Amino acid sequence: MEKIGLLAGIGFLPVECAKAARAQGYEVYVVALLPETEKCLQEYATDYQEIGVFKVGKILKYLRDKEVTQVTMIGKVTKELLYAHKTMPDFKTMQILMSLKNRKDDTVMEALVDVLEKNTGAKVVDQTALIRPLMPAAGTLTRRQPTAEERKDMEFGFKMAKEIGRMDVGQTVVVKDLAVMALEAIEGTDACIRRGGQLARGGAVVAKVAKPQQDKRFDVPAVGLTTLKTMVEVGAKALVIEAGETLLVEKDKVLQLADANDITIVAM
């Protein structure tokens, strides 16, 4: 039986991935990177260990000891942690950080992939390989269709999100009336939506897309229940995601919440 190591961040996406891996016959070795990682992951894990995100040396040893042949990194781990100074990085983590030419998302993640593969002999695989059914095809996913004005904002926001992705800044943009309210940077999607929604004072449109140069081994765009709850909180009325490129987690719950709050969701 093939062994896969799952480096799990926050959110329900790692659970979906572990569930799919077990269903496809893998032994699943889970490393929970943060205290907030979903505990129900243990239900689908052959083995489960909590190892902090800044303990790369310990993570490498665990993956080697378990003789995994594949590794996937999935779930939210915000780059904000680099500046929180709450945990002392181990020696291997410090080596990675000191080697970086900058701290852009792709730079950090490419360095981590390189270290994982060289030090474990495992292949870091496409995040979506096991969970492609979570990526909706083009179309309106909710009961409500977007208005003409919302559709214009969706198209505008989609283009703006692609541009910040091209610069490896973020994947999310909040717009209203063809004006940008907020761009995602280090604070993450939810904080971006909250800030942009507050500035829009209701009726904001949120766009989340893949980067033009998206490496599917890490940071594949995803939206879920927390995304929708944040939109409801600030009175945002529409969400556009990239069809076939953005993961929609807990789809039934997301669409139920969207319909209950008159929010339209379109995969474009």
C-alpha positions, 0 to 999 in steps of 0.5 A: 500500500502506498504511503502519503504524508499530509502536512495539514494546516487549518480548515476542512480541506485537509480532512477532505484530502485525507478522506479521499486518500484513504478511499483510494487506498493510501496509508495516510500519515498526518502532520498537524502543523498548527494547534487549530488543525482539525482534530477529526483528521485522526479518523482518516490517518494511519498515524497522526502527529502534531509537529509545529510548522517551524520544526521542519527538521522534526517533520523531515525525520517523521516522513523519513521514518514512515517511509512515505513516497508522496507528500502533499501540503494542504490547509491554511498556514498564513505567512503572518506566522513568520512575523509573529515570533511566537515559536523559535524555528529549529535549525533546518527551518532557519537554514531555509529562511536564511537561504531565501532571496525574498519572502514571497509566497512562491519563494518560501514554498518552492524552497520548502518543496526542495528541502522536503524532496531532497531530505525524504526521497518523497515526491511533493504532489499536486494538492488537487490530485486527490480532490479534483471533484472539489473544483467547480466547472463554470456556471452559477452555483447558487439559486440567485444569478448575479445582476448585470452590475455584479457581473461587471464587478466579477469580471473586473475583480477577476482581472485584478486578482489575476494581476496581483497573483502574477506579482505573487502578492495574493489571490483575492480582491474585493471590489465594488462599482468597478473600484478595488476596495482591498487586495489580499496580502500577508493578512490572508483572504478573510481579513481582506474580505473583512477590510474590503467589505467594511470599506464598501459598506455593503454590496461588495464583490469578492474574487478569488483566482489561481495565480497565472503561474500557479504551482499546484503543489502549494497554495491552490486557491480555496474558499469554504464556509469561513469565507462565506461567513466573513462575507455575510458579516460585512454584507458582501453580495457576490463571490466569483472563483476561477472554474476548474482552478479554485477548490470549493470546500464543504460545498453543500454548506457553503451554498446553503449559507449563500442562498440563505443570505442572498449571495450569488456565487459564480465559477468563471 
